[in-house]
Amino acid sequence: MTAPALRPRPVPGLGFQAIGAEEEALVLDVLRRKEPFRYYGGDPAKPPPMTAQLEKEFREYIGTDYALAVTSGSAALEVAMAACGIGPGDEVIVTAWSWIACFTTIVRVGARPVLAEIDESLNLDPKEIARLTTPKTRAVIVVHYQGVAAAMEPVELEAHRRGLYVIEDCAQSLGTRYRGRQIGTWSDIATFSFQYNKVATAGEGGMIVTRDQRLYERAVRMSDLGSYRPVHAAQVPAKEPAFAGGQFRMSELTAAVALAQLRKVDRIRAHCRALQARVVGRLQGLKGLKLRPVADPAGDFGFEPYLLLDDPALVGPFRDKLDARNVNCGQRTGTYPQYNRDYVKTGLAHAPGASPFREFKDWPAPGYRPEDFPRTEDLTKRFIALPLGWLYTEADADYIADAVLAVHREVLGLGC
Ligand SMILES: *Cc1c(COP(=O)(O)O)cnc(C)c1O
């Protein structure tokens, strides 16, 4: 048998690969007006428009009431938790399989992260909420991992009946829907990121959305040194007392790029979904592997289908053979389990008194060790990610499906 022709490795990337004339025009507009700060510029009567316009289009796109732009997705998490009043003595549930910031921002506000197992969807197992809630639990952070929504109906039910806030971390999944509604509308408060690797990017940047006026006002105050300026009071009249906030304000330059990118999200999503359909349509019912289950297949973003192999020993050879065929196939995309990260192994915050783990005599305590997460350990050793991107073509998608089928035959010993 002759080996199929090797196709050049496709160039990965989502929003940043779509940067073009639209981003340039909006950035130039900010520079030519000499107004890089969102709250005032040349004309004291007329605040600069870019961040305000981004917030307006963002809340309309998501279908929610309030949006607040901040400096990053991590800042958005910190601000969202502060808005909810979460601090020392509190516990926040978050999946063990999640991005660094999902853990560290909980520590930053002084609360204790409580790690939860994922299920085959690679998102939070909603049953974990019942297992992990204590009288100190204040919130659940639900991460929508890589363009696939978590099962928000059971999460909301389990969390709200226990009086917990639900915080959606949508950093990786802007534009993803669940049961016909955008993610970010299924919680009390939700966060997004415009970092380089995300669906839409300005290099850095973040967004918070909510329908709750009190949370909106407190988020604004946390993001702007405790103040609450007229542009916000025009949307929600001030009711909350000032408190010592941080400084997480978005610049007009960031907003210019993020606005142009936001307007491209649905085009990027349609592109990815079309390619994903070509790939996964041909990978159904294969022996020894399955695809990542998606709670709402009509709603996912489609930039990264996942193969879940039955046998973890086959993952290495499977990936190596795909890689040799120039198929991009990360086993993990920057994410790895929180309990394996250095800051969990040490349990340290920036100062000893700020660590939420200082009361534990032995560290790592139960709940922070690999052996406490058998399902997360098992699942994350068995998957292969097949990223798709803005520059991928239909021919790339077909080639990926061909390659997976060929490697599947080889690795599972099914002959040629
Ligand atoms: C990227 C990311 C963040 C943090 O966003 P930054 O803008 O990089 O600070 C938070 N949560 C998740 C799930 C992410 O993927």
The ligand as a Gaussian input file, in Angstrom:
#p B3LYP/6-31G(d) Opt

LIG

0 1
 C       -7.693000      32.252000      29.255000
 C       -8.542000      31.872000      30.380000
 C       -8.716000      32.698000      31.491000
 C       -7.928000      33.938000      31.720000
 O       -7.984000      34.883000      30.712000
 P       -6.765000      35.910000      30.548000
 O       -7.351000      36.948000      29.649000
 O       -5.634000      35.156000      29.938000
 O       -6.441000      36.444000      31.893000
 C       -9.593000      32.296000      32.484000
 N      -10.265000      31.147000      32.385000
 C      -10.125000      30.311000      31.334000
 C      -10.933000      29.067000      31.294000
 C       -9.233000      30.637000      30.309000
 O       -9.074000      29.793000      29.296000

